[in-house]
Amino acid sequence: MEPTPLLELRGASVRLGDELVLDGVDFRLLPGEIHSLMGENGAGKSTLVKAITGALPLAAGVMTVDGRPCVFRNPLQAQRAGVSSVYQEIDLLPNLSVAENICLGREPRRFGMVDWPAMREHARRALDTLGVSLDVMSQLGTHSLAVQQLVAIARAVSTDLRVLVLDEPTSSLDADECAELFRVVRQLKARGAAVLFVSHFLEQVYELCDRVTVLRDGRCVGEYLTRELLRIDLVQAMVGDRRVARRLAPVLRVAGPQEPPYLSARGLVATGVHGADVDLLPGEVLGVAGLLGSGRSELARAMTGIDPVRGGVLRVRGDEASFPGPRPAIRLGVVYSSENRRTEGIISELSVAENITLALQAERGVLRRLPEARKRELAASWVEALDIRPADLDRPAGTLSGGNQQKVLLARLLALAPRVLVLDEPTRGIDVGSKVEVQNLVRELADNGVAVMFISVELDEVLRVGNRVAILQSGRVLETLAAEDLTVDSLTALVTGADGIDG
Amino acid sequence: MARTVHHRLFWPVLSLLALVVLNAAVRPSFIRVAVRDGHLYGALVDILRQSAPLMMVALGMTLVIATRGIDLSVGAVMAVSGAVALTLIDRSADPGDVGTVIVAIAAGVGIGVVLGMWNGFLVTVLRVQPIVATLVLMLAGRGVALLVTGGFITTVVSPPLKFVASGYLLGLPFALFLSASAIAVVALVERRTALGLLTEAVGINPEASRLAGVRSRGIVFTAYVASGALAGLAGILYSSNIMAADANAAGEFIELYAILAVVLGRTSLLGGKFSIAGTVVGVLVIQTLQSTVLFLGVSSAQSPVFFAVVVAVVVLVQSPQLHSRVRRLSGRRRRAVPAPEKPARDVEVSA
């Protein structure tokens, strides 16, 4: 017999405006299990998480905690009932100490004053239960994102934790940091807590989770035991019968005549980059593989004028060039898409149409405004070409799902008709369907003569999209190899560097 | 009807109308507009005329706030502008000459531009926080104005200057034409060029805008220059009204009223989306309120409290949080399914 669920939803519906974003979903979390929630972007994963943690009210259905009906009006009430969440974008205060962050809002007090020694002790104990050693008086902002995440979990653990929700916790972590996080999560499981693990990484779901619930279009497709579920069936369940065929379509590599590089770097030096050589050829995708800290993003940013170059040479079509900012690079057709979609990409309150045409408008200058009709026509054509959903030009771009935001950003750059497209983790945190669409789009662009640089932590993706792969270590390009000659295993070995400088 | 209620200017306009109705109820003469010597007279006309300086300053403030900034120096800029213009007129051979006055006005607005460039330089090049950067000029500016006037209140006799604030054109106060053209120019420049859109982009997400190739610095700089120029013109209007350059009284606290007007017009202090029409309504609410204080005969000792209470009420009436709370309460009473709180708020923000 199965134990009583710690938390259960029956027939849960959530309404956003006029839209039913969650429709009669049944969902349960058992004590001592790690449960994954899977689905494409817009399937209702975040909505379900928000409903559980009290950030969104249920329009219909009931939620029970320990078999008792329960309504959370806000996240605080949920926390008091033992339901805590750690989000992808950590909402802690970087300028306060670790201890202050862990105890924030429930500082131990004595005579009405904050009892500092007790607070430090409390924080230390919370970190100890996770097996994390950390100076609790250090400033949070000085630690890596991974450590900050552990602090956020410690904060949740320091209350009477029953259910922990982790929303995309691993999207910014490297392999070691993931392992550390998984260790902590398994510890929580051993203590009888239920962990809800939301992630786009299939591998991690299979490694960590006991059970998985799949959502599609706001409905529950099913609940499965992970060990009994084949990967292909899981993907099938997530995307329905719409796009699986396309996903498995082999990527064509057209071996065109070798053209001279459009953009090349020799001995490039910048923060985190120590003498990198890169050639970006028209009609070719250069995959970039490297660990966190290998200078992936730094290299991309230095080559596109985002961050200053301190040494070395950049050449455009053989002529020496320097980019003192993004604008000069854009003028020569060199554009960059940041890995931080939210902080460096989308202008969330502007409409989809305004976001798509922003770079083009900036390029035209203040005085030559794109006429409204032209702007809408242009945006509409990109919305159609990239299948951006919902196809509503006036919707604030921040309300779209991650995959669609990424497409809006791509459209913004493509509207400039670029010669060189530098994409920094364009598929991070987006669902399988959108991922494949983005990959196919990148191939299509290359076939049309654009030079693409494609950075990704997922090595199989780098191999599938790239014609050649540049292997990055310690800010240098170690080797550039043809993708055909590599397998995921051999590439992994190269990237981690058996003789490793990075270890 | 629902569309009207959800329009972002519904509550500001309603507040304005409520104030006018309140005044008219207490004193029907409030809404009477008479024609005398071919000129329009009446309390409403006075409100429009007197609102001109605040209107200019608030327009500039809107642009600066949209870039995530704030301009505390506008009052001081008014003082400097008035001091420069009136000193020029005072020292000229013929204070009554139209040419002299035009040169003086140009000089006043010009000094406003220069001071705006100084603010813009501090904010965009030296990366000083806007509130600190403009605080410098807010404190130092009046000192500069005193230096210009030699420590005195400069008074002049110059009919062309007097015309600027008190004259009539085509039956309407000349100041009204000035503020109407300021509104029109700002609205046209912002919405007919891409400046408005790019300003909002920079205000919402400066780094994303930079990466998209937007010249963030230039746009922020422009906003401070515009604010300086408009404050300069406001300084001329103020001096013309009292025919004197008073370095201490000119534009006193006007930065706070301007910020209030911007907020009443539903532009967020966090920057981003802005509304020129909203600011115009906000200015009119404030000016009407000031007239109300006079009209109702509130004693001068009590008027600040009265003003504050009414402002608090107006701000509360506009608060989306209060609306959703009221809706929830009334929904509960009707035993209906309570409307989800968060989405309702989102819809309003995006509307």
Interface residues (C-beta under 8 A of the other chain):
Chain A: V14 R15 L16 G17 A55 L56 P57 A59 I306 G325 P326 R327 I330 Y336 S338 T343 E344 G345 I346 I347 S348 E349 L350 E354 L358 A359 Q361 A362 E363 R364 G365 V366 L367 R368 R369 L370 P396 T399 R412
Chain B: R192 T193 A194 L195 L197 L198 E200 A201 I204 N205 E207 A208 S209 R210 L211 A212 G213 V214 R215 I219 G272 K273 V337 P338 P340 E341 K342 P343 D346 V347 S350
